[in-house]
């Protein structure tokens, strides 16, 4: 579900949370909104993000986006 968007945004094979956050800071607002919506759908189905991470994503905090992306990438192995 999220894999295609991660690939499209260049978030799939980054080596660290810092590099993920740096990449997220480079995307445009439309792409950030798409990422936010997708992360919201994933969380609604699986309830995997902490309350703090959810609030950060809603507030467009890049560190929260990066943490969520890193978590999902690690689940894929």
URVEN-V786992 format. One record per residue. RES is the residue in one letter. PSI is psi in degrees with one decimal (NA if undefined). OMEGA is omega in degrees with one decimal (999 if undefined). NEAR is the number of other ideal C-beta (glycine too) atoms within 10 Angstrom. Layout:
RES;PSI;OMEGA;NEAR + RES;PSI;OMEGA;NEAR
//
This chain:
X;-48.7;-177.7;9 + X;-16.8;-174.5;19 + X;-43.7;-178.3;12 + X;-43.1;179.7;10 + X;-41.8;177.1;17 + X;-43.5;178.7;19 + X;-44.3;-179.1;11 + X;-37.5;-178.0;13 + X;-2.3;179.5;17 + X;33.7;-176.6;14 + X;2.3;-171.5;23 + X;-45.3;-170.2;17 + X;35.8;179.4;9 + X;141.7;-169.7;19 + X;-18.3;-175.3;7 + X;165.4;178.0;10 + X;-32.5;178.2;15 + X;-39.9;178.8;11 + X;-33.4;175.6;15 + X;-46.1;179.5;24 + X;-41.3;178.6;19 + X;-41.0;179.0;13 + X;-41.5;179.3;17 + X;-36.9;180.0;24 + X;-17.0;-179.7;11 + X;-15.9;-176.8;10 + X;156.0;178.9;18 + X;170.6;-174.1;8 + X;-37.5;179.0;8 + X;-43.8;178.1;8 + X;-39.3;178.2;14 + X;-40.4;177.5;17 + X;-40.2;176.9;12 + X;-42.5;178.7;15 + X;-42.4;179.1;22 + X;-45.1;179.8;16 + X;-43.2;-179.6;11 + X;-43.6;178.4;17 + X;-36.2;176.3;24 + X;-40.5;178.1;15 + X;-43.4;178.8;12 + X;-44.6;-178.7;18 + X;-36.9;179.3;16 + X;-34.2;-179.7;8 + X;-36.2;-170.3;9 + X;-13.9;-178.9;10 + X;56.2;-175.9;8 + X;-15.6;-177.7;13 + X;146.9;177.5;20 + X;163.4;177.6;13 + X;-41.3;179.3;7 + X;-42.0;179.6;11 + X;-41.3;178.1;19 + X;-46.0;179.4;16 + X;-39.9;178.3;12 + X;-40.7;178.2;19 + X;-44.0;178.3;21 + X;-30.3;-178.6;12 + X;6.8;-179.2;8 + X;36.9;175.3;13 + X;117.2;-175.4;16 + X;-35.2;-179.8;18 + X;-37.1;178.3;14 + X;-41.4;174.7;23 + X;-46.1;-178.2;24 + X;-41.6;177.8;23 + X;-40.9;179.1;20 + X;-44.1;179.6;27 + X;-44.3;178.9;24 + X;-42.3;179.6;17 + X;-47.1;-178.9;16 + X;-38.8;176.1;21 + X;-39.6;-179.5;18 + X;-29.1;177.6;8 + X;-28.6;178.7;11 + X;-12.3;177.7;9 + X;NA;999;4
//
